[in-house]
Amino acid sequence: MASKGENGLDEKELLEIIRRGECHTTEFKKSTTDITKDVYESICAFSNRDGGHIFLGIKDNGEILGIEQNSVDKMKKDFVTAINNSNKMYPPLFLSPTEYELKGKKVLYIYVPVGTQVCRCSGRIYDRNNESDIDITDQEELVYKLYARKQGTYFVNKVFTEWGMEVLRPDLIDRVRKMTRVRNNSHPWLSMDDEELLRSAGLILLNQENKKEGITLAAILLFGKDTTILSALPQHKTDMIFRVQNLDRYDDRDVIITNLLDSYDRMNEFAKKHLNDPFVLDGMQSVSARDAILREIISNSLAHRDYSNGYVAKMVIEKDRIFVENSNRTHGHGSLNLNTFEPFPKNPAISKVFREIGLADELGSGMRNTYKFTRLYSGGVPEFIEGEIFKTVIPLNGTATMRSGPINSDQVSDQVSDQVSDQVRDQIGQDIVIIKILEFCKTARSKKEISEYIGYRNLTYLTRTFLKPLLKSGKLLYTIPDKPQSRLQKYITKQ
């Protein structure tokens, strides 16, 4: 009988998968006495798509029927024989079913990983679509896309043996060294020459066709001259758009066609130019939530983009949201759930360089960080939508894109201009006021004392703008919590 140590799943975890029902990564097969041919078709489809879980001895509705006791050993033997037979499954997948007892009944569980090659079952090609295994053998376009996806699993590992180090920019490689030194002054890249650094990062590989070494597409994207990038990947482009006033076209735009390091800088500069950076506290520490969000969504767009696809990546800043779109090697469809999503490496070589120089963290952390800082920045919840085009949506509030420069009198009245200016001044001054209040109230203080200390005579404005939000966030506490209106009430900073 299986235990958690054999395949990493215990009975509780398997029952939870069954409870969620069939989907594009879960399939139930009745198979109580023998293995039917559609089991192998599902395995083929899972291998070609996103991998998944197959249960034998369970009805389509999730009811556990169980496998007849005297059939278990025979089914396991038949499965292993068939799955390793190249005439049945090509390439052979070397899988084996695991026996479990669930709710007193025996079932066989098979985990199918994502295959690195296109899989065929009895000479036919199957792909997974929702809960169905689709025979796409005679659909030329779908077969082409499947092969392209498999070959492009690590498309950036494509090797160019005709080019050498001369097509790369030494200044960019040296920049990477300097950035690693900031994070780790004993980083091994510091003592390597340019070629050694590229080998260490997996950016020089062997071409399997001619058995010659060469630089990879990832190396060219990271360190290549613009002309080289254009020759190697002519579709490489990022479109930056700011659209708040002119909704039919745009207010500002930058089309970026260059290496990934400079692309990161230009995307970051463009977004910062159009997004305000209001004062935000993470606990007791002042942070730039805007900068943290931009770091995550920009690095994700550059490091996890499907560079084999000609879709033009874009970042669009609108009045109430930022959305980022880029081509994607999908492992599912629909909105991702922070608590259940499973991150997949898309371009490991690029991701490694981004991690080493501090532009990204470990796989999966970017989504959590984006949730955290979006709540701090706008109070909203970001959305991550998985598909052939990956889309990230960051909600904004009014202050994020509010103009902080002079207001054109031809466009707005003087009264509106004055109101906007007052809002900007208040926003800019909030950081100083809040820090002063929290520092001053490390010793319990009355409202009058706080007012005199920071120079606000209007107690109503002080209470509404500063004290109530700080109390609501828990950063400031009442000394008499049961009587908020007490004349003896004081305020103290939470330690």
Secondary structure, DSSP 4 states (H G I P E B T S, - for coil): ---HHHHS--HHHHHHHHHH--BTTEEEE--SSS--HHHHHHHHHHHHTT-EEEEESB-TTS-B----GGGHHHHHHHHHHHHT-TTTEES------EEEEETTEEEEEEEEPPPSS--EETTEEEEEETTEEEE-TT-HHHHHHHHHHHHTTTGGG-EETT--GGGB-HHHHHHHHHHHHHH-TT-GGGGS-HHHHHHHTT-EEEETTTTEEEEEHHHHHHHB-HHHHHHH-TT--EEEEEESS-SSS-SEEEEE-S-HHHHHHHHHHHHHHHS----EEETTEEE-HHHHHHHHHHHHHHHS--TTS-PPEEEEEESSEEEEEEE---SS-EEPPTTT-----S-HHHHHHHHHTTS--STTHHHHHHHHHHHHHHS---EEEESSEEEEEEE--TTTS---SPPPTTTS-HHHHHHHHHHHHHHHHHHHHHHHHHHHTTS-B-HHHHHHHHT---HHHHIIIIIHHHHHHTSEEESSTT-TT-TT--EEE--
